Amino acid sequence: MKTIIKLLLVLAFSMLSWPVSAALRVFACEPEWAALAQELAGDRVSVYSATTAMQDADRIEARPSLIARVRSADLLICTGSQMEIGWLPLLLTQSGNGRIQPGSPGYFEASRFVAKLEVPSVVDRSLGDIHPAGNPHIHTDPRNIAKVAEALTQRLAQIDPENADAYRARGKSFLERWRSAIEKWERQAAPLKGMPIVEHHRAFVYLVAWLGLKEVGTLEPIPGIPPTPSHLAGLVEAMRRQPAKAIVYSTYNDPKAAAFLSERTKIPAVMLPYSVGGTDKAKDLYGFFDDLIGRLLGVVK
């Protein structure tokens, strides 16, 4: 009886998952890719994001509702580089959807189309939550968004050839506007070059590299391990010798450690939206980077 009830629930979820009229059903693992798919395809797709900017995409559960969404998806867009290793494989296995399995046209890993930073030479659990293929937080550099957009445009055209010309036209328009926006952001962010910061987690490594910031410490003693009193005490002493300009943390980080360090060093703690939807201003990809840069500039001004 329990098995029958479970099957009925999954069936109900699958029936309610997508609008019947949707031309292409897109399952995005993260909100940045949901936003990009919407930019490139408009009303030709129905897009669902499995996570929000308030969640750590490394740590979510493979819920029945997500399985139902994946079961009926035509295209799956995820970061990859083992970002979703804890839950995506189960979704793919349980869904039984051959259209979006690895190796199929409906399976798209964004990180495959960019050069990744922090690719480890040694993989050891004692080093914390590291990713063998490199740091997966690629979306915090808008130049990476452009590279992914080019590849995603071609993939959309491949799996929905009837609308291929429309996808390519939208992709071209987006890239033109996006590259102009990058030039604007780089001009605005010029005062940030060389600014020393402390990060909570190395989620903004690509942003740091793009803007020429200087990371001088992390609140986590090793990646994925919560801040410890002894580590924070060491950071307090380090900041007294060589202070940072800002302590940055993302929307899904516990702000207590940043507040602790800020109170003892008088260095401002700055919450940065991790992705689209992370703040009221970060309503889309453009707003996301507008707000990222605006919050950092608020420190130097």
C-alpha positions in Angstrom: 0.0 0.0 0.0 2.8 2.4 0.9 4.4 1.8 -2.5 1.1 2.5 -4.3 0.6 5.7 -2.4 4.2 6.8 -3.2 3.7 6.1 -6.9 0.4 8.0 -6.9 2.1 11.0 -5.2 4.9 11.0 -7.8 2.4 10.8 -10.6 0.4 13.7 -9.2 3.6 15.8 -9.0 4.5 15.0 -12.6 1.1 16.0 -13.8 1.3 19.4 -12.0 5.0 20.1 -12.7 4.8 21.9 -16.0 2.4 24.0 -18.0 0.8 21.9 -20.7 1.5 24.6 -23.4 5.3 24.8 -22.7 7.3 24.2 -25.9 10.4 23.2 -24.0 10.6 22.2 -20.3 13.9 23.3 -18.7 15.1 22.0 -15.3 17.9 24.3 -13.9 19.8 23.2 -10.9 20.6 26.8 -9.9 18.8 30.1 -10.4 21.6 31.7 -12.5 21.1 29.1 -15.2 17.3 29.4 -14.9 17.7 33.1 -15.5 20.0 32.6 -18.5 17.7 30.0 -20.1 14.9 32.5 -19.8 17.0 35.3 -21.4 17.9 33.0 -24.3 14.6 31.4 -25.0 11.8 33.7 -23.7 8.4 32.3 -23.8 9.5 29.3 -25.8 10.5 27.6 -22.5 9.0 26.9 -19.1 11.9 27.1 -16.6 12.1 25.6 -13.1 15.0 26.2 -10.7 15.7 23.4 -8.2 17.4 25.8 -5.8 17.4 29.4 -4.8 20.1 31.9 -4.0 19.3 31.3 -0.3 20.4 27.7 -0.5 23.8 26.0 -0.8 23.4 24.0 -3.9 26.0 21.5 -2.5 23.5 20.5 0.2 19.9 19.9 -0.9 17.8 16.8 -0.8 16.6 14.9 -3.8 12.9 15.4 -3.0 10.1 13.6 -4.8 8.9 16.9 -6.3 12.3 17.4 -7.9 12.2 13.9 -9.3 8.9 14.6 -10.9 10.2 17.8 -12.5 13.3 16.0 -13.9 11.1 13.1 -15.2 9.3 15.4 -17.6 12.1 17.8 -18.5 13.4 18.3 -22.0 16.6 20.0 -21.0 18.6 19.9 -17.7 21.0 22.7 -17.0 23.4 22.4 -14.1 26.7 23.8 -13.0 28.5 20.5 -13.0 32.1 20.0 -11.6 30.4 17.9 -8.9 28.5 20.9 -7.6 25.3 18.8 -7.4 27.0 15.5 -6.7 25.0 14.9 -3.5 21.6 15.0 -5.1 21.6 15.2 -8.9 22.6 11.6 -9.6 19.7 10.3 -7.6 17.3 12.6 -9.5 18.6 11.3 -12.8 18.4 7.7 -11.8 14.9 7.9 -10.3 13.5 10.0 -13.1 13.9 7.4 -15.8 14.1 10.3 -18.3 16.5 9.3 -21.1 16.3 12.8 -22.7 18.4 14.4 -19.9 20.9 11.7 -18.9 24.6 12.5 -19.1 25.8 12.3 -22.7 22.4 13.1 -24.2 21.6 16.5 -25.9 19.3 17.3 -23.0 22.1 17.2 -20.4 24.0 20.5 -20.1 26.8 21.2 -17.7 27.7 24.9 -17.7 31.2 24.5 -16.1 32.4 22.5 -19.1 32.5 25.6 -21.2 34.8 27.8 -19.0 38.3 27.6 -17.7 38.0 26.7 -14.0 40.0 28.0 -11.1 41.4 26.1 -8.2 41.7 22.7 -9.8 43.4 20.7 -7.1 46.5 18.7 -7.7 45.6 16.4 -4.8 42.2 15.3 -3.7 42.0 14.5 0.0 39.0 14.7 2.3 41.3 16.2 5.0 41.5 19.3 2.7 37.7 19.9 3.2 35.0 20.3 0.6 37.0 20.6 -2.5 35.9 19.8 -6.0 38.3 17.6 -8.2 37.3 19.5 -11.4 37.9 22.9 -9.8 35.9 25.6 -8.1 32.4 25.3 -9.4 31.1 28.9 -8.6 31.8 30.0 -12.2 28.8 32.3 -12.4 30.3 35.2 -10.4 32.3 36.2 -13.4 30.1 37.6 -16.1 32.6 36.6 -18.8 31.8 33.0 -17.9 28.1 33.7 -18.3 28.8 34.9 -21.9 30.7 31.7 -22.7 27.9 29.5 -21.2 25.3 31.6 -23.1 27.0 30.8 -26.4 27.0 27.1 -25.8 23.5 27.0 -24.4 22.1 28.9 -27.4 23.5 26.1 -29.6 22.1 23.4 -27.4 18.6 25.0 -27.4 18.8 25.1 -31.2 19.9 21.4 -31.3 17.1 20.0 -29.1 14.4 22.3 -30.5 15.3 22.8 -34.2 12.0 24.2 -35.2 12.9 27.3 -33.1 16.6 27.3 -33.8 16.6 30.6 -35.6 14.7 32.3 -32.8 17.2 31.0 -30.2 20.2 32.2 -32.2 18.7 35.6 -32.7 17.9 35.9 -29.0 21.4 34.6 -28.1 23.0 37.2 -30.3 21.0 40.0 -28.9 21.7 38.9 -25.3 25.5 38.6 -25.9 25.6 42.1 -27.4 23.8 43.6 -24.5 25.8 41.4 -22.0 29.2 42.4 -23.3 28.2 46.1 -23.1 27.1 45.5 -19.5 30.5 43.9 -18.7 32.3 46.9 -20.0 30.1 49.1 -17.8 30.7 47.0 -14.7 34.4 47.0 -15.3 34.5 50.8 -15.5 32.4 51.1 -12.3 34.4 48.5 -10.4 37.8 50.1 -11.2 38.2 51.5 -7.7 37.9 47.9 -6.3 41.1 46.6 -7.9 43.5 45.4 -5.3 41.0 45.7 -2.4 41.8 43.1 0.3 38.8 41.1 1.4 38.0 38.2 3.7 35.5 35.6 2.3 33.3 33.3 4.3 33.5 30.5 1.7 35.4 30.6 -1.5 32.2 31.2 -3.4 33.4 34.4 -5.0 36.7 33.3 -6.4 35.8 34.1 -10.0 34.5 37.5 -8.9 37.8 38.1 -7.1 39.8 37.2 -10.2 37.6 39.2 -12.6 37.7 42.5 -10.5 41.3 42.1 -9.3 40.3 41.9 -5.6 42.8 40.4 -3.1 41.6 37.6 -0.8 43.5 37.8 2.5 41.6 35.2 4.5 38.5 33.0 4.8 36.2 32.5 7.7 36.1 28.8 7.0 39.4 27.1 8.2 39.1 24.8 5.3 36.4 24.7 2.6 33.1 23.5 3.9 34.1 23.5 7.5 32.2 26.0 9.7 34.3 28.8 11.3 35.9 27.7 14.6 36.7 30.0 17.6 40.4 29.4 17.2 40.4 30.2 13.5 38.4 33.3 14.0 40.8 34.4 16.8 43.7 34.0 14.4 41.9 36.1 11.8 41.3 38.9 14.3 45.1 39.0 15.0 45.9 38.8 11.2 43.5 41.7 10.5 45.1 43.9 13.1 48.4 43.4 11.3 47.1 43.7 7.8 43.4 44.7 7.7 41.0 43.9 4.9 38.5 46.4 3.6 35.5 44.1 3.7 34.4 40.7 5.1 32.1 39.2 2.5 29.6 36.4 2.9 26.8 35.1 0.7 23.0 35.0 1.2 23.1 31.4 2.4 26.0 31.7 4.9 25.3 32.1 8.6 26.2 35.8 9.2 27.4 35.2 12.8 31.1 34.6 12.0 31.3 37.7 9.7 29.6 39.8 12.4 32.0 38.4 15.0 35.1 39.4 13.0 33.6 42.7 12.0 32.9 43.7 15.6 36.4 42.9 16.7 38.2 44.5 13.8 35.8 47.3 12.7 36.0 46.0 9.2 32.5 46.1 7.5 30.7 42.8 6.9 29.1 42.8 3.5 26.4 40.4 2.4 26.7 39.6 -1.4 23.9 38.0 -3.3 25.1 34.6 -4.3 22.9 34.4 -7.3 19.8 35.7 -9.0 17.1 36.3 -6.4 19.6 36.7 -3.6 18.5 40.3 -2.9 15.6 42.5 -4.0 17.8 44.2 -6.6 19.2 40.9 -8.0 16.0 40.1 -9.9 17.8 38.9 -13.0 21.4 38.4 -14.2 21.9 42.1 -14.8 20.6 43.1 -11.4 22.7 40.4 -9.8 26.0 42.0 -11.0 24.7 45.5 -10.5 24.1 44.7 -6.9 27.3 42.7 -6.4 29.4 45.7 -7.6 27.2 48.3 -5.9 27.6 46.6 -2.5 31.4 46.3 -2.8 31.7 49.9 -4.0 29.7 51.0 -0.9 32.7 49.9 1.1 35.3 52.0 -0.7 33.0 55.1 -1.0 
